[in-house]
Amino acid sequence: MDLFILYLKYYIIPLLLISTVLSTLVLLSKRIYYEYNKPYRQAVTNKAEIFLTEMILSKPNEETINKKLLQFKKEIPLHKSWCKELVINDMIRFKHSLKGKASEPILFFYQALNLNKYSARLIRDFRSYNKCEGFYHFQALDYKKGNSIIKPYLKHPNIVIRSNANMAFLSLSENYMESFKELPSTISHLYTIKIMDLLHEKKFPIPKNIDQWIETNNNSITKLGLKIMVFYNYRNKASEIIALIQNEDDSLKKEAIIAIRELFLTEAKEDLIVLFNKVSIEIQLEILDTLKVIGDDAVVSFLENEIQIQSDKDLKLKAVDCLNEINKTVLDTVAAKDYDTMKMTKHVREIYL
């Protein structure tokens, strides 16, 4: 014990103090250096913005462009990585602000300043953060030639690198989505969100093999296929979509029910009613939400019975809301017989009650 106290007093505590002091000094020096260089970095950013604005809006001839490029390279330290990052980020901001042909010159200057080579070096770097940064540069600036550099990383063992590489590759090649059906691995929820965001941004045509997406044994591909069908309002596989509500995977079952609702597949009413008592409360709530949209008088008796016998308050309230949407007269009759139902009826008709 005495030996431990001795080591603690003369070695461990002094070492911790020295480490803390050194860490503090390093952080302070970095902060001071950053603040010292901040005006210079801002000046470089301003020059980049002025250069890009002038080149894009004035549409100069080739001779003027070459002259301006040489002058711009002399004015900023483009040989330094932080400067390259600043210029690329400015280009990305311009790219997002401009639409159509107006943004095409940005890609030209990206290559003329050899910034595409810098992005390629980032991708080849061993650090995953740098790789993803390079993928983002190619994707944001629509640098389609970069696909050959991205392709080797599509099946990378690191899920972060693989996900970002696939998103960049997808963004730069419209037909790549058709190969998604063959992906062996599970697609994460975050990855699915990224793909749907990309569809909204890029307006890709629907994959030609989309019918096969909901026939695969990979449930994550099937769920993605359902989302894409909803996005494009694709109803050609209605019977196959409805059949998916019998799948053992609850997440896929839920996605199929949402697709039925969004695509307004009214022919699924009876299948949903038959399924209702065989599934979890979460799925039952989803079914009632869907019947509220696609239901008609054919489901009134089911809802009426469900309201009368249902003990779960959430399900009962959802059934009341559903029946209120389809047939208010029948709901009034049911509510007259039960005080709880009457309160729920008042609530769905006036949510602040």
Secondary structure as UniProt FT lines:
FT   HELIX           2..7
FT   HELIX           8..12
FT   HELIX           13..58
FT   HELIX           62..75
FT   TURN            76..79
FT   HELIX           81..97
FT   HELIX           100..103
FT   HELIX           104..112
FT   TURN            113..114
FT   HELIX           115..124
FT   HELIX           128..140
FT   TURN            141..142
FT   HELIX           144..146
FT   HELIX           147..150
FT   HELIX           151..153
FT   TURN            154..155
FT   HELIX           159..172
FT   HELIX           174..182
FT   HELIX           189..202
FT   TURN            208..209
FT   HELIX           210..213
FT   TURN            214..215
FT   HELIX           219..231
FT   TURN            232..233
FT   TURN            236..237
FT   HELIX           238..243
FT   HELIX           244..246
FT   HELIX           250..262
FT   TURN            263..264
FT   HELIX           266..268
FT   HELIX           269..276
FT   TURN            277..278
FT   HELIX           281..294
FT   HELIX           297..299
FT   HELIX           300..309
FT   HELIX           313..326
FT   HELIX           328..335
FT   TURN            336..337
FT   HELIX           339..349
FT   TURN            351..352
//
